[in-house]
Amino acid sequence: MNRLDALRGPVSARPHDARAIAALAANPGCARRALLDAAGVDKDRTARHLGVPAPFGRSQFAITRGNAFEALVKENGCAGLLRLLRELFGLAVEEVGYQDVESVGAHLRHSHTRALIDRAAREGEGTAVFYDHPLLSLEIAGHTSYLEPDVVAFQLGGRFHIVEIKSFAVIDGQAAPDKVAAAARQAAVYVLALRTLLTDLGHDPRLASHEAVLVCPENFTNRPVATSLDVRRQLAVLRRQLARMTEVDRLLAEVPDGLTFDLAPDGDGVPTRPARELAEALSRVPARYAPDCLSTCDMCMFCRSEARECGSTDLLGRQVRDRLGGVSGMAEALGMAEGVLTPAEGQEEIALLLRTAERLRQECLR
Amino acid sequence: MSVLAALARLRAAREGVAQPIATVRHCHLASRPMVLVPLKLAGEAAAPLGAVVGTDPDHPRLLVVPQPRDRDLRFSFAAELAEVLLPYVEGFAGATETVERRGGEPYERCLDAPQILVPNRPAVTFLGLLGRSTRFRRADGPCPVHPSVPLLGRWLTYFADRSHRPGSSLLLAATEALSTHWATGQSALEDANLAALVGWIDPPEGMSGARAAEEAEDPLLWPPAGPATDPGFDNEVLAPAVRAYEEAPSGHAVERVAQALRTQLEPTWRLMWRAAGLLRALPEGGRVGERWEADRGSFTRFVERLAENGPPQARRDGAVGAAARLAGLERAQAGYEVQRAYDDPLIMAEYRLTGEAFAGTVTAADPGHAEGEGRSRKLRPLVTVKTADPVQPAPGTVLGSPDRRGHAAEVVEVAGDEITLKIVKGMGRGRTPAPGSVPEPGERVTYTSLTGDFPSSPALPDPELTPWTHGGPPEEYVPGDEEAREEWA
């Protein structure tokens, strides 16, 4: 049996969506996450079974608003979207085709998308078409993940553009930077998937533009506004990250034989694996906890309490850790500062700095 | 994050309670601040859901929008908020003083200014957006609103803008104000949770700060401090209550939404006053008053602008306005950093660690030392300081000192741990130094290369003279009907 399958247990691998793939780049140094993701383990279920679910809820108000906005943008075969894109790219296109890929049924969507994109790439210029509900794929560490671009891929002037529809507002030309960054990372995943597809079909991958289109509500209205988003940087990060994922073999080599994260679900799918045993199995693969994980990884609460138990400086954030010259233990750093611990070789400089800092602190707080 | 602050975090983690990273308070705290805790509807840019507001900890005023998607209800929320906020703000506009200034006309400045406290930075952003969505409205014309609404919008915009200025205290975010003074044993990211932060600083009797912070992460025990609400609350409590209102908009239905919001807002309301109490207990830094004076000046100018019936703040700055704003922020940042170090030995210690300052004891002094002869004779007292601090300044460097205002010294020589300084400023005009202006042997002194002298920002042209490289003179900003009618969906 494949070692990754053994890690996951006898359930099907959890597919990655674009958000998950984009998040892979968030903490590239974490072996635990790399392995769990490569094996397609359901991290959310795992964390729940351990009794430490991540605090990622979504409000139904946000979901409703998001769906309503998306429906609005795609109304009447994306007629409104065409107007926006015409203005954005300064193109004089009167007519546009609309292809709803979903009409062919879920099982065929991927091959249908392939065929449509192939035809469009062949026919070249002049045929502007929206593809609604396309299904792309991307190979992640030996597993195929199917991706649904925020539904619309669009071909105009011979190029394909990924269109991301988001319901956060662009107010007077400005939007929340973290949300724009997240949208760019996701769009990059779709661009990469589309380029992979084009390459497979023997076309020039550059037909898929690195300029994604972000469609958001303008100001406080429901009126959509389109902005072009250059995702070249995000693409580079993503490529590097995915290349690293293939090094999963190296990580696997260090995994003890027989290790598994199997939840041992019973007939009803309820996990039967003792939580403590599962926790122990997980702790055999090192994590690289950082406070950022709290907003990106389902396993964050588990890794945080583990980091607390071993008193890791990771808990305090990368900035603090950098300031401490990369010293990994809190007790170790404090020991050096207080002069009760002899610094190891190579730590003399940071130890001196910490001792001076401690002296100054004591002097000022006396 | 300095090494000292990192060390304080380590210690906080070990002791289980937050550690001080300042010895004095670096923000102004009004005797009667207004606390405002806003909530917004998830998924919307600036749809108010409710708020608690007031100046009396025992009497918060609860504002509720029973159907947050209803545009009219949003405007009545804005009008209600204006009813509380505007009288408070305008109450400071009356009493003024005349300030003389060198080489300029004297001007009027309010004796005191309003101060608004909100839980966190997202609350500031939300108030800014609420200001943006209301300031262009009109009391007459096609979509009339209550006359207080556009005025509220202009004030909220002003406060939110001003809060980006380092050292300003007109609108303070509690998490930021607390984090400037205490280091917790968790990450800065987790400090954004007000309940957790206060838990670390002031844990309940018999509980460690770490434990209190852990409890604070449970949204059922400690609802988020807003403006975002807990998704669980949205789905299980708020949504049914809003739906009930929609089906039958009765007083009872409004009360149900109000009750739901009260459970989310009240814990934060109490936390806000605890946060204010914690800050108030710190002695105020020496230069905080100076910065508050600047805030009062800015407030007064805005009051005057409103009195002159000026247009609401534009959607975007013009080229000259933006450059001026940026230069102003940079200067404020630099000034704030220097002032904090001068006010607080613990902040100065960070500069001592990086070699930009040193402290020590005076071992010798020659107060009568002078340079030159006759008319060009200049008093240049010499002082030798012995220090244990790590890095030492190069000869010729001009240093200031937090111990004496207007005092400046030049490094003459560094020999081992002894530094000889030549005092060049702040001795008075006599033939001998003014009493107390030269440190005496045995005195503990601090000197730093950090000084408040910044190159003044380049002169900017008047907006009418904006060069073509920057788009040419901007069109005069006149908000039109379109903005007054703008949808608020």
HADDOCK unambig.tbl for C-alpha pairs under 7 A between the chains (distance, minus, plus):
assign (segid A and resid 57 and name CA) (segid B and resid 231 and name CA) 5.47 0.50 0.50
assign (segid A and resid 57 and name CA) (segid B and resid 232 and name CA) 6.85 0.50 0.50
assign (segid A and resid 58 and name CA) (segid B and resid 231 and name CA) 5.36 0.50 0.50
assign (segid A and resid 59 and name CA) (segid B and resid 42 and name CA) 6.49 0.50 0.50
assign (segid A and resid 59 and name CA) (segid B and resid 231 and name CA) 4.31 0.50 0.50
assign (segid A and resid 59 and name CA) (segid B and resid 234 and name CA) 5.81 0.50 0.50
assign (segid A and resid 59 and name CA) (segid B and resid 235 and name CA) 6.07 0.50 0.50
assign (segid A and resid 60 and name CA) (segid B and resid 235 and name CA) 5.93 0.50 0.50
assign (segid A and resid 61 and name CA) (segid B and resid 42 and name CA) 5.73 0.50 0.50
assign (segid A and resid 61 and name CA) (segid B and resid 43 and name CA) 6.23 0.50 0.50
assign (segid A and resid 62 and name CA) (segid B and resid 42 and name CA) 5.15 0.50 0.50
assign (segid A and resid 62 and name CA) (segid B and resid 43 and name CA) 3.86 0.50 0.50
assign (segid A and resid 65 and name CA) (segid B and resid 43 and name CA) 6.20 0.50 0.50
assign (segid A and resid 168 and name CA) (segid B and resid 43 and name CA) 6.99 0.50 0.50
assign (segid A and resid 168 and name CA) (segid B and resid 45 and name CA) 6.71 0.50 0.50
assign (segid A and resid 169 and name CA) (segid B and resid 45 and name CA) 5.87 0.50 0.50
assign (segid A and resid 172 and name CA) (segid B and resid 315 and name CA) 6.46 0.50 0.50
assign (segid A and resid 220 and name CA) (segid B and resid 45 and name CA) 6.71 0.50 0.50
assign (segid A and resid 220 and name CA) (segid B and resid 487 and name CA) 6.49 0.50 0.50
assign (segid A and resid 220 and name CA) (segid B and resid 488 and name CA) 4.96 0.50 0.50
assign (segid A and resid 220 and name CA) (segid B and resid 489 and name CA) 6.04 0.50 0.50
assign (segid A and resid 221 and name CA) (segid B and resid 487 and name CA) 5.33 0.50 0.50
assign (segid A and resid 221 and name CA) (segid B and resid 488 and name CA) 5.37 0.50 0.50
assign (segid A and resid 221 and name CA) (segid B and resid 489 and name CA) 4.85 0.50 0.50
assign (segid A and resid 222 and name CA) (segid B and resid 489 and name CA) 6.17 0.50 0.50
assign (segid A and resid 291 and name CA) (segid B and resid 187 and name CA) 6.56 0.50 0.50
assign (segid A and resid 291 and name CA) (segid B and resid 189 and name CA) 6.74 0.50 0.50
assign (segid A and resid 315 and name CA) (segid B and resid 186 and name CA) 6.31 0.50 0.50
assign (segid A and resid 315 and name CA) (segid B and resid 187 and name CA) 6.28 0.50 0.50
assign (segid A and resid 316 and name CA) (segid B and resid 185 and name CA) 6.86 0.50 0.50
assign (segid A and resid 316 and name CA) (segid B and resid 186 and name CA) 5.06 0.50 0.50
assign (segid A and resid 316 and name CA) (segid B and resid 187 and name CA) 4.10 0.50 0.50
assign (segid A and resid 317 and name CA) (segid B and resid 187 and name CA) 5.12 0.50 0.50
assign (segid A and resid 319 and name CA) (segid B and resid 1 and name CA) 6.85 0.50 0.50
assign (segid A and resid 320 and name CA) (segid B and resid 1 and name CA) 6.95 0.50 0.50
assign (segid A and resid 320 and name CA) (segid B and resid 6 and name CA) 5.29 0.50 0.50
assign (segid A and resid 323 and name CA) (segid B and resid 2 and name CA) 6.96 0.50 0.50
assign (segid A and resid 323 and name CA) (segid B and resid 3 and name CA) 5.56 0.50 0.50
assign (segid A and resid 323 and name CA) (segid B and resid 6 and name CA) 6.73 0.50 0.50
assign (segid A and resid 324 and name CA) (segid B and resid 3 and name CA) 6.94 0.50 0.50
assign (segid A and resid 330 and name CA) (segid B and resid 10 and name CA) 6.15 0.50 0.50
assign (segid A and resid 334 and name CA) (segid B and resid 10 and name CA) 6.89 0.50 0.50
assign (segid A and resid 357 and name CA) (segid B and resid 3 and name CA) 6.94 0.50 0.50
assign (segid A and resid 357 and name CA) (segid B and resid 4 and name CA) 5.76 0.50 0.50
assign (segid A and resid 357 and name CA) (segid B and resid 353 and name CA) 6.57 0.50 0.50
assign (segid A and resid 360 and name CA) (segid B and resid 349 and name CA) 6.07 0.50 0.50
assign (segid A and resid 361 and name CA) (segid B and resid 346 and name CA) 6.72 0.50 0.50
assign (segid A and resid 364 and name CA) (segid B and resid 345 and name CA) 6.07 0.50 0.50
assign (segid A and resid 364 and name CA) (segid B and resid 346 and name CA) 5.53 0.50 0.50
